[in-house]
Amino acid sequence: MQRIFLFLFITASLFPQVSSAEERVLVFAASSMTTALNEIAQTYEQETDQAITISYASSSALARQLAYGAPADIYISANEKWMEYAVSESAIDPETVSPWVENELVVIAHHDLVGGVALTADAINTAIGNSRIAISDPNHVPAGIYAKQALLSLGLWRVIEDKLALSNSVRATLALVERGEAPLGVVYLSDALASSSVSVVADIPSDTHTAIVFPKAMTPNTSVKAQRFFAYLDSQKAQSILQDNGFVVIHSSQEQL
């Protein structure tokens, strides 16, 4: 009798979990989208009562997870090449790929550092002192790739390449500066605006690096619920949230909601 009761209890507890898994919409998104996308998802959930689950990491890590068969519905990358990789691995429906927003690079410092910093070797070295400058890993993280391009273009890479504090995502780079573990860091403008602990001390010219384009796409055979949220990402409300968070909307392929 006890065994029967235990079986019924376990069965009953499992059914809600299965139902929840079937109903959820899972989004893989670059970590730099955290603040804006959380707000978009929260607004959508309030309007539709549809749960949205978001997994944040570096674009490279997410693209590889998709290639290995991770069951996401939507992928938002901070880099077009990692989107192309996901497409090449048949993890993305190529018909749904579209550029979504643009971003820009800035140099940030903890609020304790007052004033701007010139983009010169002397100024950077003075600001760093015996510490390091935080950037995302340029071997695979888009923010780091763009940062290395910019620093090379500005003639600063050789000066600071042995003074780098590398991280595995742009939000991890931001955290290093927030905690005071690095006096300077290179992040997206959207990340700088998301933090109350840092200030922008220098704008990095856009002509020093590849255009920072965030594409979005759906994986093959996504549900109707996922398709609806994907369309919502191009709505006027979503675009307003993106702009408030420092992004520039560059494309809207879906009907404006």
KAZIMO-V564558 format. One record per residue. N is the residue number from 1. RES is the residue in one small letter. SS is DSSP state (2 for helix, 1 for strand, 0 for the rest). Layout:
n res ss
N RES SS
N RES SS
This chain:
n res ss
1 m 0
2 q 2
3 r 2
4 i 2
5 f 2
6 l 2
7 f 2
8 l 2
9 f 2
10 i 2
11 t 2
12 a 2
13 s 2
14 l 2
15 f 2
16 p 2
17 q 2
18 v 2
19 s 2
20 s 2
21 a 2
22 e 2
23 e 2
24 r 0
25 v 1
26 l 1
27 v 1
28 f 1
29 a 1
30 a 1
31 s 2
32 s 2
33 m 2
34 t 2
35 t 2
36 a 2
37 l 2
38 n 2
39 e 2
40 i 2
41 a 2
42 q 2
43 t 2
44 y 2
45 e 2
46 q 2
47 e 2
48 t 2
49 d 0
50 q 0
51 a 0
52 i 1
53 t 1
54 i 1
55 s 1
56 y 1
57 a 1
58 s 0
59 s 2
60 s 2
61 a 2
62 l 2
63 a 2
64 r 2
65 q 2
66 l 2
67 a 2
68 y 0
69 g 0
70 a 0
71 p 0
72 a 0
73 d 0
74 i 1
75 y 1
76 i 1
77 s 0
78 a 0
79 n 0
80 e 2
81 k 2
82 w 2
83 m 2
84 e 2
85 y 2
86 a 2
87 v 2
88 s 2
89 e 0
90 s 0
91 a 0
92 i 0
93 d 0
94 p 2
95 e 2
96 t 2
97 v 0
98 s 1
99 p 1
100 w 1
101 v 1
102 e 1
103 n 0
104 e 0
105 l 1
106 v 1
107 v 1
108 i 1
109 a 1
110 h 1
111 h 0
112 d 0
113 l 0
114 v 0
115 g 0
116 g 0
117 v 0
118 a 0
119 l 0
120 t 0
121 a 2
122 d 2
123 a 2
124 i 2
125 n 2
126 t 2
127 a 2
128 i 2
129 g 0
130 n 0
131 s 0
132 r 0
133 i 1
134 a 1
135 i 1
136 s 1
137 d 0
138 p 0
139 n 0
140 h 0
141 v 0
142 p 2
143 a 2
144 g 2
145 i 2
146 y 2
147 a 2
148 k 2
149 q 2
150 a 2
151 l 2
152 l 2
153 s 2
154 l 0
155 g 0
156 l 0
157 w 2
158 r 2
159 v 2
160 i 2
161 e 2
162 d 2
163 k 2
164 l 1
165 a 1
166 l 1
167 s 1
168 n 0
169 s 0
170 v 2
171 r 2
172 a 2
173 t 2
174 l 2
175 a 2
176 l 2
177 v 2
178 e 2
179 r 0
180 g 0
181 e 0
182 a 0
183 p 0
184 l 1
185 g 1
186 v 1
187 v 1
188 y 1
189 l 2
190 s 2
191 d 2
192 a 2
193 l 2
194 a 2
195 s 0
196 s 0
197 s 0
198 v 1
199 s 1
200 v 1
201 v 1
202 a 1
203 d 1
204 i 0
205 p 0
206 s 2
207 d 2
208 t 2
209 h 0
210 t 0
211 a 0
212 i 0
213 v 1
214 f 1
215 p 1
216 k 1
217 a 1
218 m 1
219 t 0
220 p 0
221 n 0
222 t 0
223 s 0
224 v 2
225 k 2
226 a 2
227 q 2
228 r 2
229 f 2
230 f 2
231 a 2
232 y 2
233 l 0
234 d 0
235 s 0
236 q 2
237 k 2
238 a 2
239 q 2
240 s 2
241 i 2
242 l 2
243 q 2
244 d 2
245 n 0
246 g 0
247 f 0
248 v 1
249 v 1
250 i 0
251 h 0
252 s 0
253 s 0
254 q 0
255 e 0
256 q 0
257 l 0
